Amino acid sequence: MINKIKELVQDNKNVTIKSDMETIIYQNSSNYPEDYIKIKQEHNQYIVLEVHRNSQSEKAKTDDEDKAILCAIILYKKMYDDIEDHEATTQIREYLKCKDEDSVIKLISCKIDHTFYAIDNEEFSRISLIKNDDKAEVKFYGKYLVENASLIRGYIVLFDFCKKLSIISLFYKKIPENYKHVLSIDETRQLYVFGVL
């Protein structure tokens, strides 16, 4: 299992993988991590858990080892990928404080692939910002990421989640073909965004 995880993680210098009865995946920054992903096997099932200090929550359960590994890697990436772009989010705030929504849309279109988002209409498999006067809601696969938010918050949520989609989509393109039957790109994106399969 450890070799399969190392093959998929695409960042071997920053990840630690330990395995005894359970496999845990975390960043190298700690010998005793407080936040990590765990795979445990019980009764011919693989259970993928997200652990924060003493709290753990089940994120996926499967009888397929490869699916459990891929889910664990996606959740590891969700936990540790750096998507922040302070310069862009500050610029979005400034533009919207000046009521310059056109500049916000131009900024987003320069930094994010247009296939990841929709503005003013809901598209099921895209991060969608729907405006209602001075409020916004952002949805993805029919689920709210934020609702009844200010336009500033709505656009920043749209931008941040589009960054997440670009990161996980690039990861998915790089994984070996034999893993792509285990999880589709849509399932991968939903797991990365919502954290549950």
Buried (B, 14 or more C-beta within 10 A) or exposed (E): BEEBBEBBBEBEEEBBBEEEEEBBBBBEEEEEBEBBBBBBBEEEEBBBBBBEEEEBEEBBBBEEBBBBBBBBBBBBBBBBBEBEBEEBBEBBBEBBEEEEBEBBBEBBEEBBEEEBBBBEEBEEBBBBBBBEEEBBBBBBBEEEBBEEBEBBBBBBBBBBBBBBBBBBBEBBEEBEEEBBEBBEEEBBBBBBBBBEB
